[in-house]
Amino acid sequence: MILKILLVIVVVATIYFLFIKKKPNQVKDQNDSKKQTPKANDMIECASCGVYCEVNDMILSNAKYYCSKECVEKG
């Protein structure tokens, strides 16, 4: 009777670790992809002067964020 219970526990644990539990590298990859796209309220540093502004207020030029037209011309 005890052997049957142990066998069931081993089978359930095997199924859990193989199919249900997520691997740490999969979770890390998902977090990295979320960090690459800034949200509307995120504060980002200006590529020219270093001032932090919200993404909505910044200018995107050449894959860099700038706080004003003057900084775009400098950078």
C-alpha positions in Angstrom: 0.0 0.0 0.0 2.8 2.4 0.9 4.6 1.6 -2.4 1.5 2.5 -4.4 1.3 5.9 -2.6 5.0 6.6 -3.2 4.6 5.7 -6.8 1.7 8.1 -7.3 3.7 10.9 -5.6 6.7 10.3 -7.8 4.5 10.3 -11.0 2.7 13.5 -9.9 6.1 15.2 -9.1 7.5 14.1 -12.4 4.6 15.5 -14.3 4.8 18.8 -12.3 8.5 19.4 -12.9 8.4 18.4 -16.6 5.2 20.1 -17.8 3.8 22.6 -15.3 6.7 24.4 -13.6 8.1 27.2 -15.7 11.9 27.2 -16.2 13.7 30.3 -14.9 15.2 31.3 -18.3 11.7 31.4 -19.9 10.5 33.8 -17.2 13.7 35.9 -17.7 13.2 36.2 -21.4 9.6 37.4 -21.0 10.8 40.1 -18.5 13.5 41.3 -20.9 11.0 41.8 -23.7 8.7 43.8 -21.5 11.5 46.1 -20.5 12.4 47.1 -24.1 9.1 48.9 -24.8 8.5 51.8 -22.5 5.0 52.6 -21.2 3.4 56.0 -21.3 4.2 56.9 -17.8 7.8 55.7 -17.8 10.6 58.2 -17.1 13.4 58.1 -19.7 16.7 60.0 -19.7 17.3 62.5 -22.6 20.2 61.2 -24.8 21.7 64.7 -25.0 21.3 66.5 -21.6 20.4 63.7 -19.2 17.1 65.2 -18.0 14.4 62.6 -17.2 11.0 63.1 -18.8 7.9 61.0 -19.4 7.8 59.1 -22.7 4.8 61.0 -23.9 6.7 64.3 -23.7 9.9 63.2 -25.4 10.9 63.2 -29.0 12.1 60.0 -30.6 14.9 60.5 -33.2 17.4 57.9 -34.5 16.2 55.4 -31.8 17.0 57.8 -29.0 14.7 59.9 -26.8 15.3 63.6 -26.5 13.5 66.2 -24.2 13.4 69.1 -26.7 14.1 70.1 -30.3 17.3 71.8 -29.2 18.6 68.5 -27.8 17.7 66.7 -31.0 19.8 69.2 -32.9 22.8 68.8 -30.5 22.6 65.0 -30.5 
